[in-house]
Amino acid sequence: MAEFKYEIVERIAVLSQSPNGWERQLNLVSWNEREPKYDIRDWAPDGSKMGKGISLSHDELAILKGILAEMEI
């Protein structure tokens, strides 16, 4: 498996926490020294491991924000 680099540029919010301490977080993350993207995924309590997630560009996040604003939640 190819090695990859990441840097959490900004920790924005914790969306939830599971009983085992893992947190679902919204962060701004630079993957492989590329432009940072908004990222939602689960992180281990010590930050050493991560689960599968989704990364969104600024434009994609803006579209999602508009969709969520129109939804009745």
C-alpha positions as CSV (number, residue, x, y, z in Angstrom):
1,M,0.0,0.0,0.0
2,A,1.3,3.4,-0.9
3,E,2.2,5.8,1.9
4,F,0.3,9.0,2.2
5,K,0.8,12.2,4.2
6,Y,-1.8,14.3,5.9
7,E,-1.9,17.4,7.9
8,I,-4.9,18.6,9.9
9,V,-4.8,22.3,9.1
10,E,-7.8,23.2,11.2
11,R,-10.0,21.3,13.6
12,I,-13.5,22.6,13.1
13,A,-15.9,20.5,15.1
14,V,-16.6,17.2,16.8
15,L,-19.9,15.8,15.3
16,S,-20.2,12.8,17.6
17,Q,-18.3,10.5,19.9
18,S,-18.7,6.7,20.2
19,P,-18.3,4.8,23.6
20,N,-14.8,3.7,22.6
21,G,-13.6,7.3,22.3
22,W,-13.5,7.6,18.6
23,E,-14.8,10.9,17.3
24,R,-16.5,11.9,14.1
25,Q,-14.9,15.2,13.2
26,L,-15.1,17.9,10.6
27,N,-11.6,19.2,9.9
28,L,-9.7,21.0,7.1
29,V,-7.1,18.5,6.0
30,S,-4.3,18.6,3.5
31,W,-3.8,15.2,1.9
32,N,-0.4,14.5,0.3
33,E,0.6,18.2,0.5
34,R,-2.3,19.2,-1.7
35,E,-4.8,22.1,-1.2
36,P,-6.7,21.5,2.1
37,K,-10.2,20.0,1.8
38,Y,-13.1,19.8,4.3
39,D,-13.1,16.3,5.7
40,I,-15.6,14.3,7.7
41,R,-14.3,11.0,9.2
42,D,-13.8,9.1,12.5
43,W,-10.6,9.5,14.4
44,A,-9.1,7.4,17.2
45,P,-8.8,9.2,20.6
46,D,-5.0,9.7,20.2
47,G,-5.4,10.8,16.5
48,S,-3.1,7.9,15.3
49,K,-5.8,6.1,13.3
50,M,-8.7,7.2,11.1
51,G,-11.7,5.6,9.6
52,K,-13.1,6.0,6.1
53,G,-14.5,9.4,5.4
54,I,-15.3,12.0,2.8
55,S,-13.4,15.0,1.6
56,L,-15.1,18.0,0.0
57,S,-13.8,21.0,-1.8
58,H,-15.0,24.5,-0.7
59,D,-17.4,24.6,-3.6
60,E,-18.8,21.1,-2.8
61,L,-19.2,22.1,0.9
62,A,-21.1,25.3,-0.2
63,I,-23.5,23.2,-2.4
64,L,-24.1,20.7,0.5
65,K,-24.7,23.7,2.9
66,G,-27.4,25.0,0.5
67,I,-29.0,21.6,0.3
68,L,-29.0,21.1,4.1
69,A,-30.5,24.6,4.6
70,E,-33.5,23.6,2.4
71,M,-34.1,20.3,4.2
72,E,-36.5,19.9,7.0
73,I,-34.5,18.2,9.7
